[in-house]
Amino acid sequence: MVEDSVKRKSLFEFEGKNYYYGDVVKALQAAGLQYGDTVMVHSELASFGKLAQVKDRKQYVSCFIDALLECVGEKGNLLFPEFSYSFYRNELFDPQTSPTTLGFINEAFRKLPGVVRSINPMLSVSAIGPDKHFFTDVSNECYGNGSVFDKMFARNAKMAFLGRTFDITFLHYIEHSFGVGYRPMLHMTGKVKTHKGVEDYVCHYSPESKQEGLKYDLEALADFLAAKSILKCAPLANSTVRVAGCKQVFQEVSAQLRKNELFLVKEGAGLRKPKPFELSKLA
């Protein structure tokens, strides 16, 4: 937890205006984050503005973590992705020490007292809250049954996007459930460290197709979900805070995939080119 004296300092500045801890809390709440929520957080904090009075990186990211915890309260659960892609790197996965590839706030969160991390050598997550063990006791499926995304769907968790990038990993759970043809299944093997010692492990992971030109248009998807009032947005300095519920996103995206399997991708060599997003027709 960050001291109150730090929370009273300005976090970032944009166009001559200073923004504080309280502004972050208000933006999160305006975007739909509530007491008792379970939320997975994706972030790009640098997009909010120029650093102001809080210069220490740990204190800076801790202000955002505390703001999230304040919003969900003692009955809520906070999840951060801690993807290490260890088996891609031919590395041992140790949930206690394997660093995340996703940035400083994710790494800071996983090291907090009381936080637990799942055993998944590709897409691990860290969690805190009364249901933290439920969300981190996962299967060896990255996107399938028993994965953290499957559990988020079952509990109707939310996703929060702090900053400019709409990096929605839950999307791949929807694709997996639908059975899209452009994400092949890989059965990856390696070593993981558990409380029993170092063990052999098989992980089921479906990466993006290697076909040249296959790309996602995630900002177009964000616009689409916002037009459907599924993704709620609140401005914050030079960027935005966005929140959406897993079940609503799942239902709407699945409906669009039934119409067009390539709804989520812009183009792809050897693939039928998807129809462009046409909000006026889909709204």
C-alpha positions as CSV (number, residue, x, y, z in Angstrom):
1,M,0.0,0.0,0.0
2,V,1.2,3.5,-0.8
3,E,1.4,6.1,1.9
4,D,-1.3,8.8,1.9
5,S,1.4,11.4,1.5
6,V,2.3,9.9,-1.9
7,K,-1.4,9.7,-2.9
8,R,-1.7,13.4,-2.4
9,K,1.0,14.2,-4.9
10,S,0.2,14.6,-8.6
11,L,0.9,11.4,-10.7
12,F,1.0,12.8,-14.2
13,E,0.4,16.0,-16.1
14,F,-1.3,16.7,-19.4
15,E,-1.8,20.1,-21.1
16,G,-1.0,22.0,-17.9
17,K,-3.3,20.0,-15.6
18,N,-2.2,17.7,-12.8
19,Y,-3.9,14.4,-12.1
20,Y,-3.9,12.6,-8.8
21,Y,-4.7,9.3,-7.2
22,G,-8.3,10.4,-6.7
23,D,-8.7,11.1,-10.4
24,V,-7.6,7.5,-11.2
25,V,-10.2,6.1,-8.8
26,K,-13.0,8.3,-10.2
27,A,-12.1,7.3,-13.8
28,L,-12.2,3.6,-12.9
29,Q,-15.6,4.0,-11.2
30,A,-16.9,6.0,-14.1
31,A,-15.9,3.2,-16.5
32,G,-17.9,0.7,-14.4
33,L,-15.6,-0.8,-11.8
34,Q,-17.6,-1.5,-8.6
35,Y,-17.2,-2.9,-5.1
36,G,-17.0,-6.7,-5.1
37,D,-16.0,-7.0,-8.8
38,T,-13.4,-9.4,-10.1
39,V,-11.3,-7.7,-12.7
40,M,-8.3,-8.5,-14.9
41,V,-6.2,-5.5,-15.7
42,H,-4.3,-4.6,-18.9
43,S,-2.4,-1.4,-18.8
44,E,-0.3,1.1,-20.7
45,L,0.3,3.7,-18.1
46,A,2.8,5.8,-20.1
47,S,-0.1,7.0,-22.3
48,F,-1.8,9.1,-19.6
49,G,0.7,11.9,-19.5
50,K,4.1,13.2,-18.3
51,L,5.2,12.1,-14.9
52,A,4.6,14.8,-12.3
53,Q,5.5,14.7,-8.6
54,V,5.7,10.9,-8.1
55,K,9.0,10.0,-9.8
56,D,9.6,6.6,-8.1
57,R,8.4,3.8,-10.5
58,K,7.3,1.5,-7.6
59,Q,5.3,4.3,-5.9
60,Y,3.8,5.3,-9.2
61,V,2.5,1.9,-10.3
62,S,1.5,1.2,-6.7
63,C,-0.9,4.1,-6.8
64,F,-2.7,2.5,-9.7
65,I,-2.8,-0.9,-7.9
66,D,-4.2,0.8,-4.8
67,A,-6.8,2.6,-6.8
68,L,-8.0,-0.7,-8.3
69,L,-8.1,-2.3,-4.9
70,E,-10.0,0.6,-3.5
71,C,-12.6,0.2,-6.2
72,V,-13.2,-3.5,-5.9
73,G,-12.9,-3.5,-2.1
74,E,-12.2,-6.4,0.3
75,K,-14.8,-8.6,-1.4
76,G,-13.4,-8.1,-4.9
77,N,-10.6,-9.8,-6.7
78,L,-7.8,-8.2,-8.7
79,L,-6.0,-10.2,-11.4
80,F,-3.0,-9.2,-13.5
81,P,-1.6,-11.2,-16.4
82,E,2.0,-12.4,-15.8
83,F,2.7,-14.0,-19.1
84,S,6.3,-15.4,-19.3
85,Y,6.1,-17.6,-22.4
86,S,8.7,-19.8,-20.6
87,F,8.2,-22.8,-22.8
88,Y,8.7,-20.7,-25.9
89,R,12.1,-19.7,-24.5
90,N,12.9,-23.3,-23.4
91,E,13.1,-22.1,-19.8
92,L,12.0,-23.6,-16.5
93,F,8.9,-21.9,-15.2
94,D,8.9,-21.0,-11.5
95,P,5.8,-19.1,-10.4
96,Q,7.9,-17.5,-7.6
97,T,10.7,-16.2,-9.8
98,S,9.9,-16.3,-13.5
99,P,9.5,-12.6,-14.6
100,T,6.6,-11.4,-16.6
101,T,7.1,-10.0,-20.0
102,L,4.3,-7.5,-19.6
103,G,5.8,-4.5,-17.8
104,F,6.7,-3.0,-14.5
105,I,3.2,-2.8,-12.9
106,N,2.6,-6.5,-13.5
107,E,5.9,-7.4,-12.1
108,A,5.3,-5.2,-9.0
109,F,1.9,-6.7,-8.5
110,R,3.0,-10.3,-8.5
111,K,5.6,-9.5,-5.8
112,L,3.1,-8.0,-3.4
113,P,2.4,-9.8,-0.1
114,G,-0.7,-12.0,-0.3
115,V,-0.6,-12.3,-4.1
116,V,-0.6,-15.8,-5.6
117,R,0.4,-16.9,-9.1
118,S,-1.0,-19.7,-11.3
119,I,1.2,-22.5,-12.7
120,N,1.0,-21.9,-16.4
121,P,4.4,-21.6,-18.2
122,M,2.9,-19.5,-21.0
123,L,0.0,-17.4,-19.6
124,S,0.2,-17.3,-15.8
125,V,-1.8,-14.8,-13.8
126,S,-1.4,-13.3,-10.3
127,A,-4.4,-12.6,-8.1
128,I,-5.4,-11.1,-4.8
129,G,-8.7,-11.3,-3.1
130,P,-11.0,-13.8,-1.4
131,D,-11.2,-16.0,-4.5
132,K,-7.5,-15.7,-5.5
133,H,-7.0,-19.4,-5.3
134,F,-10.0,-20.2,-7.5
135,F,-8.6,-18.0,-10.3
136,T,-5.0,-19.3,-10.0
137,D,-5.8,-23.0,-9.6
138,V,-6.0,-23.6,-13.3
139,S,-5.7,-26.5,-15.8
140,N,-2.9,-26.9,-18.3
141,E,-5.1,-25.2,-21.0
142,C,-4.2,-21.7,-21.8
143,Y,-7.6,-20.8,-23.3
144,G,-9.7,-23.9,-22.8
145,N,-11.6,-25.6,-20.0
146,G,-10.2,-24.7,-16.6
147,S,-8.1,-21.8,-17.8
148,V,-8.2,-18.5,-16.0
149,F,-10.3,-17.1,-18.8
150,D,-12.8,-19.9,-18.5
151,K,-13.0,-19.1,-14.8
152,M,-13.4,-15.4,-15.5
153,F,-16.3,-16.2,-17.8
154,A,-17.9,-18.5,-15.2
155,R,-17.8,-15.8,-12.6
156,N,-18.7,-12.9,-15.0
157,A,-15.5,-11.1,-14.2
158,K,-14.6,-7.8,-15.7
159,M,-11.6,-6.5,-17.7
160,A,-10.1,-3.1,-17.2
161,F,-7.9,-1.4,-19.8
162,L,-5.8,1.4,-18.4
163,G,-4.3,3.5,-21.2
164,R,-4.3,3.6,-25.0
165,T,-3.8,0.0,-25.9
166,F,-6.9,-2.4,-26.0
167,D,-4.9,-5.6,-25.5
168,I,-7.8,-8.0,-24.8
169,T,-6.3,-11.5,-24.2
170,F,-9.8,-12.9,-23.3
171,L,-10.5,-12.6,-27.0
172,H,-8.5,-15.8,-27.6
173,Y,-10.7,-17.7,-25.2
174,I,-13.7,-16.7,-27.3
175,E,-11.8,-17.8,-30.5
176,H,-10.9,-21.1,-28.8
177,S,-14.5,-21.7,-27.7
178,F,-15.7,-21.0,-31.1
179,G,-13.0,-23.1,-32.8
180,V,-11.6,-20.6,-35.3
181,G,-9.4,-22.0,-38.0
182,Y,-6.5,-19.6,-37.7
183,R,-5.2,-20.4,-34.2
184,P,-3.6,-23.9,-34.3
185,M,-3.2,-25.9,-31.1
186,L,0.3,-26.6,-29.8
187,H,1.1,-29.1,-27.1
188,M,4.2,-27.7,-25.5
189,T,6.4,-29.6,-23.0
190,G,8.9,-28.4,-20.5
191,K,9.7,-28.1,-16.8
192,V,7.8,-26.3,-14.0
193,K,8.7,-25.8,-10.4
194,T,6.0,-26.6,-7.9
195,H,5.9,-27.2,-4.1
196,K,6.8,-30.8,-4.9
197,G,9.9,-29.9,-6.9
198,V,10.7,-29.7,-10.6
199,E,8.2,-31.6,-12.7
200,D,7.5,-32.3,-16.3
201,Y,4.5,-30.4,-17.7
202,V,2.4,-30.3,-20.9
203,C,0.8,-27.0,-21.8
204,H,-1.9,-26.6,-24.5
205,Y,-1.5,-23.2,-26.2
206,S,-3.0,-21.8,-29.5
207,P,-0.8,-19.1,-31.0
208,E,-1.6,-16.8,-33.8
209,S,-1.3,-18.3,-37.3
210,K,2.0,-17.9,-39.0
211,Q,0.3,-17.0,-42.2
212,E,1.7,-13.7,-43.4
213,G,-0.6,-10.7,-43.1
214,L,-3.0,-12.0,-40.4
215,K,-3.7,-9.1,-38.1
216,Y,-6.2,-8.1,-35.5
217,D,-7.9,-4.8,-35.4
218,L,-8.4,-4.4,-31.7
219,E,-9.2,-0.7,-31.7
220,A,-11.9,-1.3,-34.2
221,L,-13.2,-4.0,-31.9
222,A,-13.1,-1.6,-29.0
223,D,-15.1,0.9,-31.0
224,F,-17.6,-1.8,-31.9
225,L,-18.0,-2.9,-28.2
226,A,-18.3,0.7,-27.1
227,A,-21.0,1.3,-29.7
228,K,-22.9,-1.7,-28.2
229,S,-22.5,-0.1,-24.7
230,I,-20.6,-3.2,-23.7
231,L,-17.2,-1.4,-23.3
232,K,-17.6,1.6,-21.0
233,C,-15.1,4.4,-21.3
234,A,-13.9,7.2,-19.1
235,P,-11.4,9.8,-20.2
236,L,-8.3,10.3,-18.0
237,A,-5.7,13.0,-19.0
238,N,-4.2,12.0,-22.4
239,S,-5.8,8.6,-22.5
240,T,-8.8,6.6,-21.3
241,V,-9.9,3.9,-18.9
242,R,-12.2,1.2,-20.3
243,V,-14.1,-1.6,-18.6
244,A,-16.1,-4.5,-20.0
245,G,-17.8,-7.6,-18.6
246,C,-16.5,-11.0,-19.9
247,K,-19.9,-12.5,-20.5
248,Q,-21.2,-9.6,-22.5
249,V,-18.0,-9.5,-24.7
250,F,-18.2,-13.3,-25.1
251,Q,-21.8,-13.3,-26.2
252,E,-21.5,-10.4,-28.7
253,V,-18.2,-11.5,-30.3
254,S,-19.5,-15.1,-30.5
255,A,-22.6,-13.8,-32.3
256,Q,-20.4,-12.0,-34.8
257,L,-18.1,-15.0,-35.3
258,R,-21.1,-17.1,-36.2
259,K,-21.8,-14.6,-39.0
260,N,-18.2,-14.3,-40.1
261,E,-15.4,-16.5,-38.7
262,L,-12.8,-13.8,-39.6
263,F,-14.7,-11.0,-37.8
264,L,-11.7,-10.3,-35.6
265,V,-8.9,-10.2,-38.1
266,K,-8.2,-7.6,-40.8
267,E,-6.5,-9.7,-43.4
268,G,-4.5,-12.9,-43.9
269,A,-2.7,-14.7,-46.6
270,G,-4.7,-17.7,-47.8
271,L,-7.7,-16.6,-45.7
272,R,-10.9,-15.2,-46.8
273,K,-10.7,-11.5,-46.1
274,P,-13.2,-10.5,-43.4
275,K,-15.9,-8.0,-43.8
276,P,-14.9,-4.6,-42.4
277,F,-16.4,-3.3,-39.2
278,E,-19.5,-1.4,-40.1
279,L,-20.8,0.0,-36.8
280,S,-24.0,1.5,-38.3
281,K,-25.0,-2.0,-39.5
282,L,-23.9,-3.9,-36.4
283,A,-25.2,-1.5,-33.8
